[in-house]
Amino acid sequence: MIESIRRLIQPKRPYLAHVEYWVYLPETKLPPQDILLGRLLRSSPFRVGEEPAVGPQEALLFSDIRLHTALCLRSKNPHLFRPDLFSDHVEPSEDSLRSLSSAQAIAKLRFVSEEPLQGRRHLRFLPHLAEAVAYYGKAEILFDVQAERLAGLESFRAQLDCDPEAEGHGFHARSAWCQEETGGRAVTRGLRKVGLPEIETPLCDREVRSVLTNLLDAAIEQVWSYESLPDELEVSHFGDEYLLKLAHGKSTSTCRVLRKDPV
């Protein structure tokens, strides 16, 4: 009863769904929109059945005011191209570093909604749009801003080839470990894409890194279809049952992990 009353009197958390890709371009120009649409709707190699993965409904997002595209030049924003400014859990390969060093611009592709989404077209549309921009812009590397995942174009295409609908948690979200001076935190990255706050643990010893990141992976899979995060989640890891108790903040939810005693 007390928990029910507390939920009623707590202020409602502001809604925010945010998907963003950065495509690192070797030249300082964006491909024209009509060419991008042609690839998405007609010549795309990524198919669901016999049809392109992006159909007319997804393509309508091109004219949606929630979609924003911008070109950021290296000459004016050199800090955006520095690999040392990525989070520690973003580990660029040698090929990625070479692509970053030669890139002259970033195509920023951003979808932001402050109202609850009526569907998940944006999850499919944005990755395919990023691939099309990379294809015509001759880019070699992309950055998924929410998932904090740097990918070479070929590996990104392989992912789309395996999952052309690109709407599931495996494509869009992951857990990560954020190391700090006196320990670290297990965190989720990518839940914001479906309007959910990211989850993070309190500061912990590194020895529990593997367990905590696996538990958060299980939590991501469980909540991906939810409209909001619950106060508790039950997840399993190697046959053991755990209770994740969530304390909700404005932008993140802190997760306290309790191991359940076997019955």
BELDACOR-V761530 format. One record per backbone hydrogen bond with DSSP energy under -0.5 kcal/mol. CO is the residue of the C=O (numbers start at 1). NH is the residue of the N-H. If there is no record, write none. Layout:
CO;NH
CO;NH
This chain:
1;5
2;6
3;7
4;8
5;9
6;10
17;113
19;111
20;145
20;146
21;23
21;109
22;24
22;143
23;25
23;107
24;140
24;141
25;104
25;105
27;29
32;36
33;37
34;38
35;39
36;40
37;41
38;42
38;43
39;44
40;54
45;47
46;53
47;49
48;51
51;48
53;55
55;59
56;60
58;61
59;62
60;63
61;64
64;67
66;112
68;110
70;72
70;108
71;73
72;106
73;76
73;77
77;80
78;81
79;82
81;83
82;85
83;86
87;90
89;91
90;92
93;97
94;98
95;99
96;100
97;101
98;102
99;103
104;74
105;25
106;72
106;108
107;23
107;109
108;70
108;110
109;21
110;68
111;19
113;17
120;123
120;124
121;124
121;125
122;126
123;127
124;128
125;129
126;130
127;131
128;132
129;133
130;134
131;135
132;136
133;137
134;138
134;139
135;138
137;26
140;153
141;24
142;151
143;22
143;145
144;148
144;149
149;144
151;142
152;156
153;157
154;158
155;159
156;160
157;161
158;162
159;163
163;166
168;171
168;172
169;173
174;189
176;178
176;187
177;179
178;185
180;183
183;180
184;204
185;178
186;201
187;176
189;174
190;193
191;194
191;196
192;18
192;195
198;253
199;188
200;255
204;184
205;208
206;209
208;212
209;213
210;214
211;215
212;216
213;217
214;218
215;219
216;220
217;221
218;222
219;223
220;224
223;226
231;246
233;235
233;244
235;242
237;240
240;237
241;260
242;235
242;244
243;245
243;258
244;233
244;246
245;256
246;248
247;254
251;198
252;249
253;200
254;247
254;256
255;202
255;257
256;245
256;258
258;243
